[in-house]
Structures are given as C-alpha cells and as structure tokens.
Amino acid sequence: MPRRKNFLVFGSPLIEEAEIAEVVSSLRSGWIGTGPKVHRFEEMFRNFTGSRFAMALNSCTAALHLSMLAIGIKPGDEVIIPALTFAATANAVIHAGGRPVLVDCQRETMNMDPEDAERKITKKTRAIIPVHFAGRPCAMDAIADIARRHRLHVVEDCAHAIETEFQGKKVGTFGAVGCYSFYVTKNIVTGEGGMAVTDNDEYAARIKTLGLHGLSRDAWKRFSDKGYKHYQVVEAGFKYNMMDLQAALGIHQLPRLDRYWQRRQEIWHTYNDAFQDLPVFLPAPLPGDSKHACHLYTLLLDTGRLKISRDQFLEQMTEANIGVGVHYIALHLHPFYQLTYGYKPGDFPNADWISERTVSLPLSPKLSNEDVADVIAAVREILHGHTPAL
Ligand SMILES: *Cc1c(COP(=O)(O)O)cnc(C)c1O
C-alpha cells in the first residue's frame, strides 16, 4: 500500500498572504473586535448576493438560530428540515423553542425530498429549512411552491452553497433569510464565521440586535470618534458578532470564490474519471441549468459488492495518510433526536442508505495534483483489494 509521507488533512483551508497581512494589520491597529472590516465584509457579501441586508455573525449556526427567532418561531412550532444534515440545522430550531421535523432526502441529489416535506406538514408547521447539500441546489421551485401554498417561511441553510445557483438565481435569496458558513472546512473561511442575508428590514434589524446582546447600537459605532453614544437593551440577546480578525480573512477570501470553485470543479471531474470502474456510486451529474458549489465530493460505496464496510474503508484511508469525512450520519440515527423525538433507524430509507455508504474525499483548492493523485491511488488500491469482481 503506497503511503503518503504526511497526512492529508480533510478540508484544510487555503490561506494566502493577503489575509495573513490583513490579520496582522488588525492586530497592530488594536481594533480586533467588531469594526470596520466586519462592515466591509458585510458590504461585499451584500453586493455578492444582491440582498438588501447582510449581517456577519460568528457562525452559520448563529445565523440559523437568529433566523428562527426573526421569523417568529416559538415553543410548539414545527420546522421542516432534512434528516441528512449537520446537527446545527436542527439545533437552531430547538434553541428557538421549535421542534425539528425530519424529512427524507432523494437518493440521487441527497437533497430534501419536496414530496416528503409536504407530507410532514401539520397545523403547527411554520417554516422549512432546505439545505443545499454538498453545494447542489435544492428544488427551490417545488419548495417555494409548497411554502406559498401552506404559508410557511423558508430559511435556507447555505453552509455548503455560497456559489450555488438554482436556475440562474443565487440560493440564499429565495426565502426569508439565507445562512452561510465560513467555518474552516467551508468554501471560504474566516476560522469561525457566518452570515445572514435578507431583503426584509424587520428580520435584518432583529438579527442585528439579537446578535449583539439585544443592544440597540453596534459597539464599534459606540466607541468610534463620532462621540459616545448610549445604547439601550431592547431584548435579551446573544453574543454572536463577528470580529474584525475574522472579517480580515473574509474580505480577501470572498473575491477568490470563483478561482477556488474552478479548482474544486477540476478535482471533482478528475475523481469522477478515476472512479468510473469501481464498485461505487459517483455523485449525481452536475445540474445543467443550475450551479453546483462542489463543496463535498461524496463517494457512495457499493457495499453489496465489497468485502469491507464503509467504516473499514475510512480506517484504511486514514492509514494511507488521507483524511476523509462522513456527511453525514443522518440526524435520526443520533441518540439525542431518537430519545427526544422518537426517531429510529429506518424512518428515512434514503437517508439511512446514504448514511451507511457515504465517504467524503478531500476537495479543496489547497490540493496539489500530487495530492489528488494520492487520493485516487489510495481509493483504487483499497477498493481493488476488496472487490470480488475486480
Ligand atoms: C457547517 C454547517 C453548519 C454550521 O456552520 P457553522 O458556521 O460551523 O456554525 C450548518 N449547516 C450545515 C449543513 C453545515 O455543513
């Protein structure tokens, strides 16, 4: 088994000199908290999405949580989310007092199945959170139609999907609020960081206020040279603001969005070509009329034709010094959601099927051609050695 000299970290971000210098200049200026760089990053993001408002926060989880509060989710309300997502999507609903109602995904797209979503609507349903899984756009026409007919809010989880478009329109701009992540493994990074975008004045004001203790004014305006300003506490808010140290990264990463996306797309096609003949299911073809952000390359192992399990494959990849991920073990397979809401294995057949087979391979603009070749060699070697038919 060929083994790389150094471990290839899964989802390692590409950090360039411009943001290193920008962070250093923030440190030297003494202004490291929420300030002018956060303001600039918000403005850049607003221009990028074409939304009227963009609020920088310290995570996408915070953006999702505040979105739930902004649209008025209260105890007893139900919010529809896909079973195949990260815990943050569900937890944001729970922390607003709501109940996450899981729905199955489609096997091909791995995205929320709109038909199953509609079946799960009750009198208590208030909102729906589509997650653009791996960067593939959800069927926003069908979801918008369901939302309109049942008078539901739509909040988009765009953690994988900054670049994603559905039929020419950027995702994150279809519903009440769009939520983005700049966590270390995401398409652009600020360390920890997130953004909420909206066209609604009331939601924007609420998210801004709740994100900073429920104060009526930004702290950075309060201490600026324009003179001291009193603030008023108008709600019991949260501490979710982004720092200039984080925005220092974002303002240089955002303009590279397309370059990074091109490189991930190139790696994506290289993987597809290299794995054609293996006992795997490749990601569904990229949609022709829409834009896929190529955030995750999810290989599905055809375990019926293999002598090893998915988890054994993960172990052997790690032994080959290649970092891998699993996106995801669906929420209904985790103890908390089972104990709290009574979910059990088998409730969502497609999400179950994917949870047992999926492996995410490294897909980052930081990868060299050699790194990509190492990943391919390891996958082929491991699967060849365990395929009766090959
Ligand atoms: C990463 C992620 C989040 C949370 O983002 P943070 O910025 O880490 O809070 C939410 N939803 C999905 C689908 C994610 O992958």
The ligand as an SDF file (V2000), in Angstrom:
LIG
                    3D

 15 15  0  0  0  0  0  0  0  0999 V2000
  -21.1270   23.6180    8.7800 C   0  0  0  0  0  0  0  0  0  0  0  0
  -22.5920   23.5560    8.7170 C   0  0  0  0  0  0  0  0  0  0  0  0
  -23.4100   24.3400    9.5380 C   0  0  0  0  0  0  0  0  0  0  0  0
  -22.8660   25.1470   10.6670 C   0  0  0  0  0  0  0  0  0  0  0  0
  -21.9430   26.0990   10.2820 O   0  0  0  0  0  0  0  0  0  0  0  0
  -21.0680   26.7990   11.4250 P   0  0  0  0  0  0  0  0  0  0  0  0
  -20.5460   28.0280   10.7500 O   0  0  0  0  0  0  0  0  0  0  0  0
  -19.9730   25.8320   11.7730 O   0  0  0  0  0  0  0  0  0  0  0  0
  -21.9450   27.0990   12.5590 O   0  0  0  0  0  0  0  0  0  0  0  0
  -24.7710   24.3120    9.3490 C   0  0  0  0  0  0  0  0  0  0  0  0
  -25.3330   23.5210    8.4170 N   0  0  0  0  0  0  0  0  0  0  0  0
  -24.5890   22.7380    7.6110 C   0  0  0  0  0  0  0  0  0  0  0  0
  -25.2700   21.9080    6.5710 C   0  0  0  0  0  0  0  0  0  0  0  0
  -23.1940   22.7120    7.7480 C   0  0  0  0  0  0  0  0  0  0  0  0
  -22.4600   21.9090    6.9830 O   0  0  0  0  0  0  0  0  0  0  0  0
  1  2  1  0
  2  3  1  0
  2 14  2  0
  3  4  1  0
  3 10  2  0
  4  5  1  0
  5  6  1  0
  6  7  2  0
  6  8  1  0
  6  9  1  0
 10 11  1  0
 11 12  2  0
 12 13  1  0
 12 14  1  0
 14 15  1  0
M  END
$$$$
